[in-house]
Amino acid sequence: MTEAASPERRGGPPAWFALLAIGSLAVGAILILLTLLGVGVGGPAPEPTIAPAGQAAEHTRDLVATTLEAAAFQVQDPQTPYRPGESSSLVDVPRLLLQAVLPADPHHGYIVIYELPSSDEAAQVGRDFRAYLASGTGAIQYPRDAQFVLQRVGSTLVFFTWSPSVSPDPEVARLAATLETIGTTVQP
């Protein structure tokens, strides 16, 4: 063949490669635009579900509320969601939330009641949770001076955390001491 008959090919990627890149950019721009406009492209993300708490948690909730009210604390259902840093063994455990009203610190006072299948399991998970709170992974989720109340009442665990440097309410220490009178303290 002569040089005039064959077109001279220049270097670089093939033409289909450039078309693929331009098409991908166009699709990406359209997806971003749809997301900004609020159009769900992939549907809503599934939210994790936790089984509802049962009678044991309700009984413990009533016990905690009665004990706190007897010590002159007001108790309410939390107005905002709350989930403490917790060990992996508690991630899917049914729970109830309660909030002790602290006038000088309305954003704290959360009490979590976990419901386990049995007293033995509650004791084991409680020990694991206590060890987690003392570990590096657990400790970094709380203020350096955080103090923890972890009590076992039958097959339930009662958890409360507070920090003198974070909570401005002077009653928080008395709240923690009152919670420590419920059930038995979980030891590491």
C-alpha positions in Angstrom: 0.0 0.0 0.0 1.0 3.5 -0.6 1.2 6.1 2.0 -1.5 8.2 0.3 -4.0 5.4 0.4 -3.8 4.6 4.1 -4.9 7.4 6.6 -2.2 8.2 9.1 -3.2 7.1 12.6 -2.2 9.4 15.4 -1.4 8.1 18.9 -3.9 8.1 21.9 -6.8 6.0 23.1 -9.4 4.6 20.6 -12.4 6.8 19.9 -14.8 4.4 21.8 -12.8 5.1 24.9 -13.4 8.8 24.7 -17.2 8.3 24.0 -17.4 6.0 27.1 -15.7 8.6 29.3 -18.0 11.5 28.1 -21.1 9.3 28.5 -20.1 8.4 32.1 -19.6 12.0 33.0 -23.0 12.9 31.5 -24.7 10.1 33.5 -22.9 11.2 36.7 -23.9 14.8 36.2 -27.6 13.8 35.7 -27.5 11.6 38.9 -26.0 14.5 40.9 -28.7 16.9 39.5 -31.5 14.4 40.4 -30.1 14.0 43.9 -29.9 17.7 44.4 -33.5 18.1 43.3 -34.5 15.4 45.8 -35.4 12.7 43.4 -34.6 9.3 44.9 -32.6 7.4 42.4 -31.8 4.3 44.4 -34.7 4.4 46.9 -34.5 5.1 50.6 -31.7 3.5 52.5 -33.0 0.8 54.9 -32.9 1.8 58.5 -31.6 -0.7 61.0 -34.3 -2.2 63.1 -34.2 -3.3 66.6 -36.8 -5.6 68.0 -39.1 -3.8 70.5 -38.4 -4.2 74.1 -40.6 -6.5 76.2 -42.1 -6.8 79.6 -38.7 -7.1 81.4 -37.6 -3.7 80.0 -41.0 -2.1 80.8 -40.7 -3.4 84.4 -37.2 -2.1 84.8 -38.2 1.3 83.2 -41.0 1.6 85.8 -38.6 0.7 88.6 -36.1 3.3 87.4 -38.8 6.0 87.1 -40.2 5.2 90.5 -36.7 5.3 92.1 -35.8 8.6 90.5 -39.1 10.2 91.3 -38.7 9.1 94.9 -35.4 11.0 94.9 -37.1 14.1 93.5 -36.1 13.7 89.9 -38.5 14.3 87.1 -38.5 11.6 84.4 -39.7 11.8 80.8 -39.5 10.0 77.5 -36.6 11.6 75.5 -37.6 14.3 73.0 -34.6 13.6 70.8 -33.0 10.4 69.7 -30.1 9.1 71.7 -27.7 6.2 71.3 -24.6 5.8 73.4 -21.3 4.3 72.3 -21.8 0.6 73.0 -20.2 -2.7 72.5 -21.0 -4.9 69.5 -22.9 -7.3 71.7 -25.5 -4.5 72.4 -26.0 -3.2 68.8 -29.2 -5.2 68.1 -30.5 -5.6 71.7 -34.0 -4.3 72.4 -33.9 -1.2 74.5 -36.0 1.6 76.1 -34.9 5.1 76.7 -35.7 7.4 79.6 -34.5 10.9 80.4 -34.0 12.4 83.8 -34.8 16.1 83.6 -31.7 18.1 84.6 -32.8 21.8 84.6 -29.2 23.1 84.1 -28.4 20.4 81.5 -31.5 19.6 79.4 -29.4 17.8 76.7 -28.2 15.0 79.0 -29.7 12.6 81.6 -30.4 9.8 79.2 -30.8 6.3 80.7 -30.8 3.2 78.4 -32.5 0.0 79.5 -31.3 -3.0 77.5 -33.4 -6.2 77.5 -31.5 -9.5 77.1 -33.1 -13.0 76.8 -31.9 -14.2 80.3 -30.2 -13.0 83.5 -27.1 -15.0 82.6 -26.9 -13.4 79.2 -27.4 -9.9 80.8 -24.6 -10.6 83.2 -22.2 -11.7 80.4 -23.2 -8.9 78.0 -22.9 -6.4 81.0 -19.3 -7.6 81.7 -18.4 -7.3 78.0 -19.9 -3.8 77.9 -18.0 -2.8 81.1 -14.7 -4.1 79.5 -15.5 -2.3 76.3 -16.0 1.0 78.2 -12.6 0.6 79.7 -10.9 -0.3 76.4 -9.4 2.2 74.0 -12.2 1.8 71.5 -14.9 2.4 74.1 -13.1 5.1 76.0 -12.6 7.4 73.0 -16.4 7.7 72.6 -16.8 9.5 75.9 -15.1 12.4 77.6 -11.9 11.6 79.5 -13.6 12.0 82.9 -16.7 10.1 82.0 -18.3 8.0 84.7 -20.6 5.0 84.0 -23.5 3.5 85.9 -24.1 -0.1 84.7 -26.6 -2.0 86.7 -28.2 -5.4 86.1 -31.9 -6.0 87.0 -32.8 -9.5 86.1 -32.4 -9.8 82.4 -32.0 -6.1 81.8 -29.1 -3.7 82.0 -29.5 0.0 83.1 -26.9 2.3 81.6 -26.1 5.9 82.4 -23.0 8.0 81.7 -22.1 11.4 82.9 -19.0 13.6 83.0 -18.3 16.3 85.6 -16.5 18.4 82.9 -19.5 18.2 80.4 -22.6 18.4 82.6 -23.1 21.7 84.3 -25.9 20.4 86.5 -24.7 19.7 90.1 -27.5 17.1 90.5 -26.0 14.7 87.9 -23.8 13.1 90.5 -26.8 12.5 92.8 -28.7 11.1 89.8 -25.9 8.6 89.1 -25.8 7.6 92.8 -29.5 7.1 92.8 -29.3 4.8 89.8 -26.6 2.8 91.5 -29.1 1.7 94.1 -31.1 -0.2 91.5 -30.3 -3.9 90.9 -26.6 -5.0 91.1 -23.6 -3.2 89.8 -22.0 -5.0 86.8 -18.3 -5.6 87.6 -15.7 -6.1 84.9 
